[in-house]
Structure formats: C-alpha cells, structure tokens
Amino acid sequence: MKTKQKWTLLLSSILFLTITSCVEKSKQDNEEPQEEEQEITKTPRGIISLGEAKELCDNYETRRAKSILEFEMAQNPEKEFIPTQAINFDFKTIKKYIKYVEKRAKKAKVKPDSIRIYLANYGKDGKDPNRNTVFMLPTANINGEYGGFYIGVDGEAKLIRNYWPKDSGNGQGMEQKSKASFLPSLKFSPYQDGSLILNDGHSTPPPPGDFN
C-alpha cells in the first residue's frame, strides 16, 4: 500500500510540473508576440516627415544635381545625361545582407553595430558609366578601434583602414600583397578578400511622382 501511495504521489508531482511548465510556456509565447508588436509599432528614431523629405530632395536637385549635369554635359555634350537621385535595394536583398553580415561577424567573434553608407561613382569605365551610386559597409569595435571591417584570410575581423598600405596608393594592402603571388584576382573578388560591402543597387533619375 505504501509503495502504491509513493508512486501516486510521484506521478501527481510529475503531472503538476508538466502542466505548470506548459502554462508558463504558453504565457511566454503570448507575451513575446505582444512585445514584438509593441517594438514594431514604436516609431524608430530618424523617421522624417513627407514635407522634410521633399525639401531634402529639392535641395539635392538644386545644389547638387544641376552641378552634376553641367559637369557631365561638359565632358560629353553630345550625350544626354540625367543625374542619379535614387538608388533602390529591395527588402529581400537588405534582409539577406544583414543576415549574411551577422553570420560572418559571429563566426569572426565580432558584433557589428551599424552600417556606413558611402556615396560613390562608377567612373567612365564602370558598369554604369559616370553614374553615382552607394555602397554599404558594416562597422564594429575591433580590439578597441572602431571602423568598417572585413574578414581576413585567417577568419578574423579586421579594420579596412589597415588593409591599405600607408606609403603607397597602388590599391594593395599588406594582407593583399602577401597573397597576390597565388591569388592574382584577389583585388576584384569579394569572396577572396573577405569583403562585406554591398553595392549593386538600381540607380535611377528622380522617380516620377514621389516628390515632384
């Protein structure tokens, strides 16, 4: 009889713990979506009004786009040129890029905390000749120094500023020089030089109807 009572007590305790655990888990599952929903609906810092956005676009067209047009037409007066004023990256690309950076950074044991956006130009021989563009570069604190980073051949995160030689403008860094003898295409391959830089946005003239 005593043995039966012990087993009954043990089973009751297990059942109680199981039910309690399920209730607690259900409570947490219900709370997490609510917290996520509150975070999503909270306006992020940096959101600007439609009016301010139009003012910024107008300022660019007046103070930059006209100067770019004059410069390009002076270089090649026979060819029509419309300055770039928008660059598109689809949501899927941005999400995939962020996950890619986080995965590579985690493996390198570094935590990126921002994305630096550089203004750039393809030049006369680029894939989109003479057009302005942007590229994105993740930044982090690495060994007490802050800046844009890449993943070195040893798998560690390194500051891009240290990739370039201090006494030369030939575009080859110290790490790049050490590998140039058997990786001649290193300069041009993001998979070989550990680049985490995103480009290839779709540049366009002023999109019709948004702010004009």
WOFEN-V751950 format. One record per helix or strand. SS is the DSSP state (H for helix, E for strand). FROM is the first residue (numbers start at 0). TO is the last residue. If there is no record, write none. Layout:
ss & from & to
SS & FROM & TO
SS & FROM & TO
This chain:
ss & from & to
H & 1 & 40
H & 49 & 74
E & 85 & 87
H & 90 & 106
E & 113 & 120
E & 131 & 141
E & 144 & 150
E & 156 & 158
H & 159 & 161
H & 173 & 178
H & 185 & 187
H & 189 & 192
E & 197 & 197
E & 201 & 203
